[in-house]
Amino acid sequence: YNYKIPEGFDIAVYRNAIDTIPPVDSPMIFGLHPNADVTYRLKEASEMLATIIETQPKESGAGVGKSVDDWVKEQALDYLSKMPPDFVEEVYRAQIAKLRGPPKLDERGFGAPLNIFLFQELQRLQSIVAIVRSNLRALSMAIDGTVVMTADLLEDLNSVFDGRVPKRWTHDASGAEISWLLPSIGGWFTGLLDRYAQLNTWLENGRKDMKSYCITFFTNAQGFLTGIRQEVTRQHKKDQWALDDVATHTEVLTVDPERVREMPDEGQNIHGLHIEGARWNRTEGKLDESEAKKLSQPMPVIYITAMTGKALRDSGVSYGQSDRYNAAVYKYPRRNDRYLIFRLLLKTVEYHPYHWRLRGACLVAQTE
């Protein structure tokens, strides 16, 4: 529909023009892509379904011949059987002490910033694994009557029955987030296993097997970027680089993580990000309009390193360029400073960066 002011001064002309205005405005008049309307409707439908699930009676059976308690206990025991083994701090501390640091440096063990980051990630993940294992065991015992079914355990039982993630898995007693947020317990538990697998591979094999890191699987992604800047700064000690003078620099590659052959000498490769509000043209290496009904698309591997301001200027890259869009990278689709990880420059050719700002183009680590 073409929004325009009618010509003339006849009231009938204006009334006819008003009658032709669609009852629902297109997102395009606000600079958004038509996919924004799909996103809105999906969000509205999911909220309605979540409300229906929360208000349904819990007394009815979850299946033929099964009560709610039987079904939840079966799920709890199934998750317990799939739980990964615990990370023992004395063991992984000794393993990290033997890990090599970045190339061109003699640092080993806890002398390398990313090795310290690995240690911290293992501590956080082990804390989550212990909480989930303890909660599932307590839930199973409460259903059997071995322990008292407290109000908290009853809430967890209802969450498992509804397919939602129990709150104590994602938040501590103060309400602070301790893990990742997902709407379904199945997706959350799969994320737990994936995070465990990545950290365990890094711990057992060192950096030589980590051609690319899934940044989605880190509980503190900002710490990973800080560790990269610290290591690159130390690799340029002869050039008298200082940590306060360097900034994160990124390059979008053309390959998926499975096709990365070797790790870079400086910086690291990451993957797992998705782009919303736009599409990344891998062939030409630039931003394009989103495809219809495709709300997000996976990004290829992104190379992250650190450079000084002078080095960035010498390379011709600047955050003030009209052919670069300063895209935000968020942990979740909730776009606020709390979940902002970092920013990167994406090349734009046909459109000014302001066009993508109106489109709401950004990168997210999780699409849910």
N, C-alpha and C positions, 0 to 999 in steps of 0.2 A: 504494500500500500504506500502511496506517495503522499506524505504529509505536506500540505501547503495551505497558505491562506487564500480563501476564495477572493476573486476579484469583484469589484462593484460594491454597492451599498444596499442592495435589496436583501431584506431579511429572509426571504424565501431561499435565496441562494445559500445563505449561511446555514439555514436549517437543513437543507438537502445535503450540504457538505458534512454536517455533523452526523446525519443519519448514515453516511457511508463509512464513518470511522469504525474500524473493527473494535469489538468489545474487549479484546485482549491485545495489548500493544506488543508488537514484535520486539525482541531484544535488540534488533539492529538499530532502532532509533536511539538506543543508549550506547551504541558503539560495540555491542556484544555480538558474538556469533550466534546463529540460530540454535546451536547446541546448548546454549545457556538455558533455553526453555526446557530442553530435555532434562538437563541437570536438576532444574527446579522441580519438575514433575516427579522425577525419581526420588528426590529427597522428601517431597511431600508424601508420596506413596509409602516409602520405607518408614517414615515416622508414624503414619497411620497403622501400618501392619505391626510395628513394635508396640504401639498402644493396645492393639487388639490382643496380642500375645500376652502382654502383661496382665490384662484384665480377665483372661480366660480362667475358668475354674481349674484348680490343681487336683481336685479329687478324682477326676475321670482318668481312666487308664490310658497309658501312652501307646498301648497296643493290645492285641488279643491276649487276654489272660494275664496281663502285666499291670501292676499298680504303678503309681508314680515312684514310690520308694524303690521298687524292684528295677524299674527302668534306669533311675539315677544311679543306683548302686552298680548296675551293669556297666554304665558309662564310666563311672569312677574307676572301677577295676580295669576297664579297657585302657583308660589313660595311664593308670599306674603301670600297666605292663609295657607301655611304650615310653615311659620316662627314661631319659638318658642317665647314665651313672653320674655320681657327684664328682665335681672337680675338687680334689684335695689340695689345700693351699700349700702344704709343705712340698707336695710333688710338683705342682706346676710352677712354684717359685724356683725350684731347682732347675726345671727345664728351661725357664725363661733366662736364667742366669747363664745358660750355655748358648743362647741364640745369638746369631751374628747381627750386627747393626747394618746401617746403610752402606752401599758401595763407597769406595774412596776414603772410608774412615775405619779406624781400628777399634771402634767402640763395640762392646759386646754386652750382653745381658742388660742390666738396669741402667747402663750408661747411655743406651739409645732411647730417645723419647717414645718411639712407637712400641718398643718392647714394654715400657712402663704403661703405655695405653692398653696394651694387650692384657697386662696384669690386672689393671683396673676393670676392664671389661669382663674378665673371668670372675673377679670378685662379685660384680653386680649380677652376672648371669647365675652364678652358683647360689646367690641369695634367693633369686627367683625360683630356681629349681627346688630348693629346700622348702620354700613356702608352698609351692604347688603340690609337692609330694606329701607334705604334712597335712595340708588341707584335704586332699583326696582321701588319705587314710582316715582322718578324723570323720569325714563325711560318711565313709563306708561303715565305720564303727558305730556312728550315731544311728544309722539306719538299722543296724543289727541290734541296737539297744545296749551296746557295750559301754558307750559314754553317753552323757546327757546331750540331747538335741537342743543346743542353745539357739537364741534368736539369730545369731550370725550364721550358724550352720544351716538353719532353716532358709535363710536368704540365699546362701550358696546353693542349697538343694534346688530352690526355685529357679535360680540362674541356669544351672546345668540342665534342668528340665526344659527351660525355654530356649536353650541353645545360646545363651549369653555367657560372657566371661564373668566369673565371680569377682566382685569388687576387690577382695583382698589380694587377688593375683596382680592387680594393676595399681592399687593405691595402698599406702600404709595407713596407720591409725590416724595420722594427722590430715589425711586427704591428699598428700603429695604423690605424684606419679612415680612409680618404681619400675614400670615396664612399659611396653608398647600398648596402644589402644586399638582394638578391632571390635567390630560389632558381633562377630560369631565366635564361639568357643573353639570350633574346628579350625578356623583360620588362625586364631591366636596360638593354638597348640602346635600347628604346623610351623608357625613362625618360631616357636621355642626350639623345635628340633633343627630348623635351618640355622638359627643363630648358634646353636651348640656345635653343629657340624662345621661352620666356618671358623669359629674360634679354635676348635679342636684340631682342624687341619693346619691352621697357622701355628699352633703350639707344637704339634708333633713334627712338622716338616720345615718350619721356618719360612722365611720370605721367598725362598726360591720357587715354591709352589703357588705363591699368591700372586698370580699374574694380574688379577683385578679383584678388588674388594667390593662386596655388596654393602653400600653405605646404609641401606635400610636396616641391616642386621646389627648395627651398633646402637647401644643405648645412649651414648654420648658422641654423636657424630662430630660436634664441634671440637672435641678433644682430639679426634683423629686428624682433622685439618691443622690444628695447632701443632701436633707432633710432626706433620709433614713440613711445616714452616720452620720448625726448630732444626730438623735434620738437614734441610737444604741450606739453611743459614750456616750450619757448622761445616757443610761441604765446601762453602765458599769463604772459609775463614781467611784464606790467603788474600781474598779480594776485600777483606775488612767489611763484610756484610754484618749488619746488626739486626737482631730480631725485630726491633721497633721500626726498621726501615723497609721491611719486606711486606709484600701483600700476596694474597692467594691469586694465582694465575691459572686459568683453565683452557683447555683445548678439547673440542668435541671431535672424537675420532669417527671413523666410518664403520667400525667392526663391532660385533657383539662380543660379550666376554668369552664365549667358547673359542673365538678365533684369535684371541690375544696370545702371541707366541712367547714373548719374553717381557720381563719386568723392566721398567726404565731405570737408568742410573740415578736420576734425581726425581723426586716426587713419586706419586703412585697413580694407578688407574682405578677408577671406581665405576660401578654400574648399579642398576636397580632403581634409577630415577625415571619418572614419567612426566611428560609435558602435557599441560592443560591449557586450553584457550588458543592453541596454535599447533602446528605440526612441524617437525624437523625434517627437512629435505636432506637426506643422507648423501644423495648424489651430488648436489650443488653446495651442500654445507651451509644452509640458510633457513630462516623461518618462512613457513608458508601457512596459508589458511587451513584450519582444521577440516577434516573430511566429515561429511554429514553423518550424524549419529555415532561418531567415534569421539567419545568425551575425553579420552586420554590415550596417548601412545607411548610405548617405551622408548627411551633414549638409548643411543649406542654408548659405548664405553667413553668415559670422560677422563682425560689426563689432567691431574692436579699437581701443581708445583708451586714454588714461591719465587718471586722476582722483586728486585728493588724498583722504586719509582723511576730511577734513571734507566734501568734496563727495559722497563715497560715503554718508556718514551722512545728509547732508541729502536724498539721493535715496531713502533708505529701504532701501538694499542693504547687507547685511552677511554676512560669511562664517560668522556664527554663527546665521543664521536657520534655522528648522526647515522652511521651504518652499524651500530652496535646497540642491542637492547639489553639493558641491565636487568636480568631476570632473577627473581628471588627463588630460592630453593627452600621448601617447607617440609617439615617432618610429616605433617598430615594435610589433608585438603583444607583444614581450618587455617585460614591465612591471617596470622597475627605474629607479633614479634616474639611471642613465647615459643612458637614452633619454627621460627626462622633459623635455618642452618647456616647458609652463606648466600652469596650472590655470584653470578657468573655472567659473562658477556656472550650474547648470541648474535650472530651476523644476520642483518636484515637488509634486503636489497630493494624490493618494490615498495616497501612501506617505511614510514618514519617510525622510530621507536615509540612515539606517543600512540600510534595505532595499536600496538601490542599491549600498551598499558591499558587502553580502553577495553581491549579484548580480555583483559585479565590473564594474560599469558604468564605462566610460572611453571616451575618444576616441583614435583612432590615425591617424597620417598614412599608414601603409601597412598593408594587411591581410595581407601575406605577410611 
